[in-house]
């Protein structure tokens, strides 16, 4: 299940987002609006929900989060933008840190 969050997830919401992949959650975050979408099969599904909610493409970044270990993988086709990021992995350390902070704020240590 794909959920749009504007505040910390509840344990029940975390379980819903884990339904698709069991051990990790695909996420997309809007680093300017401080909104997170998690769950579903693809990062692009999360990205689409953010765009529908009014996010701008350049503010959306995707990562996968493993709640049991706290590990994050900052790699997704969503992150590939020739003018902004020339890799599927988030290359800018400042953007990467903002994404990690938001994921931890919304999903970490539940």
Backbone torsions as a table, in degrees:
resi	resn	phi	psi	omega
1	UNK	NA	137.9	179.7
2	UNK	-97.8	126.7	-179.3
3	UNK	-124.4	138.4	173.8
4	UNK	-98.3	125.7	-176.7
5	UNK	-120.1	136.2	173.6
6	UNK	-113.6	-1.6	177.1
7	UNK	-149.6	175.7	-176.0
8	UNK	-55.0	136.6	178.9
9	UNK	-69.5	147.5	172.0
10	UNK	-84.3	162.6	175.5
11	UNK	-56.8	-34.9	178.7
12	UNK	-66.6	-41.8	178.0
13	UNK	-64.8	-39.9	178.1
14	UNK	-59.6	-43.8	178.1
15	UNK	-61.9	-40.3	178.3
16	UNK	-63.0	-41.1	-179.5
17	UNK	-70.2	-24.0	179.8
18	UNK	-82.8	-7.2	-175.6
19	UNK	-57.0	-41.0	-174.5
20	UNK	-69.2	-47.1	-172.3
21	UNK	-117.3	-0.3	174.7
22	UNK	69.2	-53.6	-173.6
23	UNK	-109.7	-8.7	177.6
24	UNK	-146.1	161.0	-178.1
25	UNK	-120.6	127.7	171.2
26	UNK	-76.6	132.8	-179.7
27	UNK	-132.3	156.7	166.4
28	UNK	-137.2	137.0	-179.6
29	UNK	-125.6	146.6	171.2
30	UNK	-98.7	109.0	-173.4
31	UNK	-73.8	-16.3	178.1
32	UNK	-90.1	-45.1	-178.2
33	UNK	-85.7	-10.6	179.8
34	UNK	58.8	55.5	179.0
35	UNK	-126.5	140.8	178.9
36	UNK	-124.5	138.2	171.0
37	UNK	-118.9	132.5	-179.3
38	UNK	-137.0	153.8	178.5
39	UNK	106.6	-177.0	178.4
40	UNK	81.5	178.1	-174.8
41	UNK	-85.3	-30.9	-174.7
42	UNK	-131.1	150.0	172.9
43	UNK	-59.1	-34.4	-179.2
44	UNK	-61.6	-30.0	175.8
45	UNK	-64.3	-41.5	178.2
46	UNK	-67.9	-43.1	178.0
47	UNK	-58.0	-45.0	-179.3
48	UNK	-59.6	-40.8	179.4
49	UNK	-64.8	-39.0	176.6
50	UNK	-65.9	-42.7	178.3
51	UNK	-61.6	-41.7	177.7
52	UNK	-63.3	-27.3	-179.1
53	UNK	-86.5	-2.4	176.0
54	UNK	108.0	6.2	178.1
55	UNK	-72.1	154.3	174.7
56	UNK	-95.6	141.6	-177.2
57	UNK	-51.2	-44.3	-175.3
58	UNK	-68.2	-12.8	-179.8
59	UNK	-98.3	-2.9	-176.0
60	UNK	-99.3	129.5	178.3
61	UNK	-134.7	145.8	-174.3
62	UNK	-117.5	148.4	176.8
63	UNK	-157.8	162.7	173.4
64	UNK	-108.6	143.7	-176.4
65	UNK	-127.2	131.7	177.7
66	UNK	-107.6	102.8	-175.2
67	UNK	-60.2	-33.5	-177.1
68	UNK	-67.2	-33.2	-177.9
69	UNK	-110.0	-17.9	-175.5
70	UNK	80.8	2.8	-178.4
71	UNK	-71.4	144.3	176.6
72	UNK	-125.5	141.9	175.7
73	UNK	-119.4	116.9	-173.1
74	UNK	-94.8	46.2	-175.4
75	UNK	-127.5	127.2	179.6
76	UNK	-167.8	151.6	173.7
77	UNK	-60.9	-28.6	178.8
78	UNK	-57.9	-32.7	-176.5
79	UNK	-80.0	-10.1	-177.1
80	UNK	-82.0	108.5	-179.3
81	UNK	-141.9	111.8	-174.1
82	UNK	-51.9	-37.0	-177.8
83	UNK	-87.0	-17.4	-171.9
84	UNK	-119.6	-35.1	-176.1
85	UNK	-155.7	111.6	-173.4
86	UNK	-89.9	32.9	-178.6
87	UNK	-154.4	160.4	172.7
88	UNK	-72.2	-23.1	177.9
89	UNK	-88.1	141.9	177.0
90	UNK	-69.4	115.6	-174.2
91	UNK	-89.2	-34.4	-177.7
92	UNK	-72.6	117.6	-177.3
93	UNK	-62.1	-30.3	179.1
94	UNK	-69.5	-43.6	177.7
95	UNK	-65.7	-43.4	179.0
96	UNK	-57.1	-43.9	179.7
97	UNK	-65.9	-40.4	178.4
98	UNK	-64.2	-40.8	177.3
99	UNK	-62.4	-46.4	179.8
100	UNK	-61.3	-42.6	179.1
101	UNK	-60.7	-44.7	-179.5
102	UNK	-66.6	-42.2	178.7
103	UNK	-62.1	-43.8	178.2
104	UNK	-64.5	-40.0	179.3
105	UNK	-62.6	-41.7	-175.4
106	UNK	-88.3	-32.9	-170.4
107	UNK	-124.9	-16.4	-172.6
108	UNK	-73.7	150.1	174.0
109	UNK	52.5	44.2	176.9
110	UNK	-94.8	NA	NA
